[in-house]
């Protein structure tokens, strides 16, 4: 979970993807994009997961659609987008949504072992 997001409203970009077999350069580019995104004006946070079959979801949070548009048009991000289409992804889906409500829960006993 991303570190402390502000109270809504804010914006989210949901990127769902199916990786190709190509690995060369992907991890380095993904790390570079994360470092770059973190310093973009309006960036609020990010969370990501990928399964053993290469299906992944990355959710990023932004304070405005203008910040999202600026990130989309960032020169290095555009290179990563092109390489993603040409090399690293079999398919992907991108959705942009406004977050109106958000609820969080942390189990205070989550550090304790469960039954059995």
N, C-alpha and C positions, 0 to 999 in steps of 0.2 A: 504494500500500500504506500502511496506517496506520502511524504511528510506533509503534515498539516496544510490542507487546502483551505482557502478562505471560505466564508459562508457563501452559498449561491446568491445570485446567479453567476455562473462562469460557463465556459465552453469546453467541449471535449471533442477530440478527434479519435475515432476508433478505427484502427488499421488491423484488419484480419488478413492473414496471408498463408499461402501454402508454398513452402520452400521448394526449389528445384534441387537437383543433386549437386549443383555447383557450390563449392565452398570457398574457393580462392578469393581472398579479399573481403569476404562478407563480415567476418567478426570484427576486423579492423574498421571497416566502414560503419558498422552498427555502433561501435564504441565512439567513433568520431562524431557521428550524428547525435548521440546522447550528450556528449560534451558540448557540442555546439548548441543544441536545443536548450540546454540548461542556462545558457547565458543570453538567450534571446529575450528581448523585451516582451513581457506578457506571459512568459512561460511559468506555469504553476507547479507542474509535476508530471510524472510518468510512471506507469506500471506495465509490465510485460510478462508474458508466459508463452512457452512453446512446448508442444508435446513431442514424443519420440518419433512421430510420423512426419514432423516438419510443419504441422499446423500451429500458427501462433496468433496471438492478439496483443497489440500494443495500444494502450489508451494514454493519450496525452491530454493535459489540461491547460487551458489558456484563459486569459482574462478578457479577450475580445476576438471577434472574427477578423479584425485588422491584424492582430498578432499572428493568427493562424495563416492569413494570406501572406504576411511578410515571411514567415517560416517556409511556406510552400515555394516562394520565389527566391529564397536564399540560394546563392550560386552553388555552394557545395552540396546543399540538399538536392538541388536539381540534378546534379551529377549522380548522386545516390539513387534518385528516382529513376533516372534513365537506366543505370546499371541493374536496378531491381527488375525493371520490365524486360531488359535484354538478357539477363544472366541468372539472377538469384531467385526469382519467384515464378512458379507455375501459374499462380492466380493470386489476386488480392482484391479486397473490398475496402473502401474508405467511406466512413460516415462522419458527419459533423453534426453535433447536437448541442443545444443549450441545456445546461443542468439547472433546473429550477429548485429541486430539493435534493438533499443528500443526508443520509443517516449512516452513522458508524456504530459499531459494537465491538467491544473488547471484553472477552470473558475474563473476569478477575482471577479465576482459578485455572486458566489455560496452561499454566506452568506445571500443574499437578498431573500425575499420570491418571489415565482413565481406568475404568473397571477392567479386571481380568488381567 
